[in-house]
Amino acid sequence: MVDNLLLLANALRRGGAPVSTPEIMDALAALSALPSYDLPTVRTVLKSCLIKDKHLDSLFERAFARTFPLPWTEQADAVGEGGRQGGGGGQNGRGGGSSGESKDAPARGVESTAAGEYQAADSSLLKIPFLSASPAVKQQMLVVVRELARKMASQKAAGYKRGGKKADFRRLWRNSLAAGGVPLDLAWRERRTNKPRVFIICDLSNSMYAYLPFFLEFVFSFAAMRGTVRVFGFVDVLEEITSLIDPLNVEKSVEMLSTRARVFRRGLTDYGNAFRGFYRKHREELTRRTYLVILGDARNNYYNAGTDYLREFRARAGGIYWLNPEDKASWGTGDSYMDIFAPLCDGAYACENISELKSFAHSFSLAKQS
C-alpha cells in the first residue's frame, strides 16, 4: 500500500498537482485507520487527502488507475505487492494503465532488480558497510533497503488481525424501534485497532550524514506500514523535522537538512541537551503505544549524558531502540556514551550494513506485537 501511495504522489507531482509531504503523511495516517482496504474507499480517502482543486480530479483519476490497478485484493496488499502490480495495468484491460507504463517503468524496473538481488540472497550487497559504498553501489543499496523494509513490514502486517466485527447492541436496539421493538437485523461495530506511533530521533551531526539516508529510508518505510511516524533531528538543539522528510526522496531530504533544520547552536553534538528539549516539548505525547527509535553514534563531546531524561522516556513509552553505525567494540571508547545509553534502551543495535538493519527490524516487530 505504501508503494502505491508513493507512486501515486509522484505521478500527481509530475502532472502538476502540489502534493506536499504533510499531505502524504496525512494520507498514510488515513489509510492506516481503515478497517479494511477496498478500491473505492481507498480512492476516496486518497483523493480527499491529496487533491484540493476540482480541476485536478481528472489527473487524480488517471494517476490512481495507473498506480492502483485492478484487480485490487486485500491479499495482494498484505504481501506488499502493490507497487510491483503497477506494471500490470495493460494486462487487465485498462488503457490508462498502459499509457502510464513508460513513465513509471524505469523506477519499478530498478526496484525489481534490486529486490531480486535481495531475494537471491546477494550477501555481498547486504554485508557492504554503508560508509565504504561507492555512489553507484549506494543507490543499489538504498533500493534494497526500501524493498527489505516494506517486505518485512508487510509480512508482519499479514499476520496482524486487522479490524473484525462484534455486535453493536445499542444500534441494534435503536434500529429495532422502527420495527416496533423487534430486532430484525443485527448491527455490527468495526473493531478499531490502536495503531502504534514511532518517534525517530536523529543525530544530524557530520559523523552521521553518511548513514542517515539508509537508516531513515529503512525505519521510515518499515514503520509507516504499521503506524504513524514523526521525525526529530538534533546536533545540540532538537527540532521536529517530519515536514522536511519527503517519503518520495529520503536521500535528497537528508542532503537538505543541514540548511533547513534549526538543530544546532554551538555546533557540537550534545545528546543530553537534545533529550532535554524532547522532554520539555514532547514528553506528554509518549504513551505505551509510542516507540522511540534513536539514530546516532552516541559521540557526545563529553557533555552531560541526559540519562535521567532517557529513563523518563522509557517509563512513558512502549520501548526505546537505538541504531548505532559503529561496531560494538567502539562503544564506550573516547567520547562514545553508548555504554551508558545502551542499558537504558529496550534494544541497542550496531547497524553497519543492511543485514544488521534487518536484525533490528525483526526485534522491533516482535516488540510492537507484544
N, C-alpha and C positions, 0 to 999 in steps of 0.2 A: 504493500500500500504506500509506503514512504517513497519507493522508487517511482511509482506512478505519479504521485503528487509532485515530486521534484521535476519530472519530465514535463508535467502539465504547466508548472510555474515557469519553466524555461521556455516552453513554446509560447506562452502568453507574453512573456517579456520580448521574445523575438518579434511577435506580432504587434508590439507597441503598447501593450497593457502595462500600467505602472504597478506591478506586483512587488510589494515591499517584503522585507524579511519578517517584520511583525505579523503581516497578513499570512505568510506561510506558517509561522508558529501558531497563529490562531486556527488555521485550517488543520494542522496536526492535532491540536488540542480538541477541536470539534470532532474529528474522526475518532479519536481515542475514546470519546464519550458515547459513541454509538453502540447500542447493544448488539447489533449485527450489521453486516455490510450488504446492501443491495444497491444495484447500479443507480436507480432513480434517486434514492436517498443520498448516496454519495455525491451525485451530480448537484443536487440542490444545496447540500452543505458547502461544497467547494465553491459553487458559484456565488453564494452569499458571502463567503469569506474573501474571495479573490477579485470579484468583479463589482465595481461601484457605479459604472456608467452603462446605461442600457445599449448604447451604440456598440459596445464591446461584446454583446450577447452572442452574436454570430461567430466571433473569433473564439469565444469560450467553447461553444458547441463543437466547432471543428477541432480545436485542440483536445477537448475531452474525448472525442471519438477516436483520436489517434492514440491517446495515452491510456485510456481505459476501454480497450476494445472488447466487443462481445466474442465468445461468451464469458460473462463475469461470474465466478463462483467463489464462495467463501473459502472453499478448499484451496483454490489457486492462490488466494490472498494469504492463507495461513502458512503456506510453504514459501512465501516470499517470491513468487514467480511473476508478480505483476509487472515489474519493469521490463523483463525479457519478453512478456507476451505482447508488448507494443509492436513487435515486428510482424505479428500475425494478422494485422488488420485486413490485408488483401485476401487472405485465405478464408475469412469469414464473410466475404461479400460486402465489405464496407468500403466504398470508394474513397471516403475521407481518409481512412487509414492508409490506403495505397498511396494517395497523393502526398502524405506527410512522411512516407517512409524514408525518402532520400535525405531529409533534413536530420532525422534522429538516428539513422543507421550508423554513422561513424561512431557516435558516443556509445551506442549499445554494443557495437562491434568490439570496441576497446574493452568494455566491461565484460563481455562474454569471453574474450580471450583471456583476460586476467582471471576470471572466475574458473575457467578451465585449467589454468595453471595451478590455482589453489586446489581444485578438486583432484588434480593429478598428483597432489602432494609434492609440489615443487619445493623441496626442502631448502634448496639454495636461496630462493627468494624469501621464504619465510624466516630464515635464520640470518639474513643480512642485517647487520647493525644499522639502525636508522642514520647514525652520524656519518657512516662511511659510504652511503649510497650515492652514486652519481646522479646528476639531474634526470637522465633518461630512466634509470632504474627507480628513482624516487617516484616518478609518475606511475610506473607499473605497480609499485608497492602501494601507493595511495588508492589505486583502483581495487587491489586485492583487499586492502584494509576495509574499504567501504563494503565490498561484497561479503567479506567474512562477518563484519558486524551485523549486517542485515540478515544474513543467513542464520547466524546464531540466534538473533533476536526473534526471527520468525519461527524457528524451531521451538523455542521456549513458548512462544505465543500459541503454537499449535496444540500444546498440551495444557493450555490455560483455559479453564472453563469461562467463556465469555457469556454474560447475560444469564439466560434461563428464566423461567417464569414461576410465579406462585399465585395462588388465589388471592384476589383483592375483594375481601368481604364487604368493605364499605361501598365500593362501586356496585357490587352485586346487589346490595340492599337498595341503593338509590335507583338502580335500573329497574328493580322489581316493582317500584311504586307505580310505574306506568302500566303495569300488568296486574294491578290490584293486589300487590304484595306477593305475587307468585314469581319466584326466581326462574325465569325461562332460559337465560343464557348465563353461563359462567363468565365472570370478569377476571382478567389476569393482570398482574403487575409485573413489569420487567424488573429483574434483579439488577441493580446498578452496582458496578464494581468500583471500588475506591482506587483509582489509578495512582501509582507512585509518582513522586516528583524527584527529579535528580538535579542537584545544585553542583555545578562544576566550578571549582576554584583553581584558576590557572596562574602559575608563576610566569610572568611575561618578561623576565629578565633575559639578557642576551644569551646566557648559557642554555636557555630553554627553547629558543626560537627554532632550532633545527628539528626539535622533536614535536613541537606543538601541532603542526599540521597532521601528523599521524595520530597523536593522542586525541585531539579534538575530533578529527574525522571519525575515529573509531567510537569513542564514547558518545558523541553526539548522535551518530547513526544508530548505534546499539540502543541507547536509552530512549530515543524518540519513538522507537517502535513500541515501547511499553508504557510511556507516561509523558509527563511534562518536563522539559529541560530548560534550565536557566544557567547562564554562564557569567562568572565573575572573574575579573583579572586584577593583578597587582604586580607592582615592583616593591614599593614601600607604602603605597596607598591603594586601597581596594575600591573598585568601581564595578557596577554591573555592566556587562558588555554584550548581553544577549542580542540586542538590536544591531550590534556590529558584526555578528557572525551570520554570514549568508549560507544557508544549508546547501545552496547550489554550488558554492565555491568556497569551501572552508579554507583551502590553502591561500587563496587571494585575501580572504578576510584576515588571516593571521599576518600577512605581509603589511596590511594597512593599520593594524592595531597600534603600532608604535607611534603613529602620527595622529590617531583619532581618539585613543583612550587616554584618560587623565589618571594614570596609575602610578605616577612617581612624583616625589617631592625632592628627596636628596639624591635619588638615582641608584641607591644601593639596596639590594634585596632585604626585606625585613618582614619575615613571616609573622612575627609577634604583632606588629602594627597592623598587618593585613587581617589577622584573626580578630584583633580588637575592633577594626572597622566593621567586619561582618557581624560581630557580636552586637555592636551598637545599633546597626541598621536592620538586621535580618533575623536575629535570634528568635523572635516571636513567630516567625514563619516556619520554624523547624518543628516537625511532628514525627510520629513513629512511621509515617509513610513518606518521609523525606529522607533522601540518601545524599550524603556529601561525597564527591569524588575530587580529590586534590591531585593536581598535576604539577609536580615540581621536584627539583633535585635536593631540596632542603638545605641548600647552601645559604646561611643566614647572616654572614658577615659578623658573627659573634654578638648580634643583638639579642635582646630578650626573646625567648622561645615562644612565649604566649601559651604555655601549656594549660593554664587554667581555663582559657577560652576553649581550647580543643576539648578538654574534659566536659565543659558545659555543652558543647555541640553534641558530643557523644551521648550525653544524658538525655538530650531532647530528640535527636534524630534517630532514624531507623538503623543507621550504620555509617561509618566513615571508611573510605577506601582511598589508598594513596598509591599513585603510579609514579615511580621514580625511574628516570632513564639511566641512572648509574648502577653499576654492578654492586651487589650486596657487600662485596669486600671493601668498597669505598664508603659505605655508610658509617658515619661517626668519625671519619677522618677529617682533619683540618677543621673547616667551619661548617662541616655537614652535621646537622642536628637530627639526622634520620634515626639514629639510635635512640633519641629522646621521643621523636614523634611516633615511630612505629608501634610501640606498646600501647599507645592511646588510640589506635585505629583498629577496626574490625578486620582489616586486611591491608597489608603493605606489599607492593609488588615491584620487583625490578623489571622494567619493560624496555629492553634494548632492541627488541625486534618484534615481528608480527606474532610469532609463536607465543611469546610471553604475554602479549596483549590478550591472546585467546585464553590463556590460563586465568587472567583477571576476570574476563567476561563470564567464564564458567562459574567462578566463585560468586560473582556479583549476582548472577541469575538465581543461584540457589538461595542466596540471602533474601532476595526480594520475594521469593515464593514462600518463604517460611513465615 
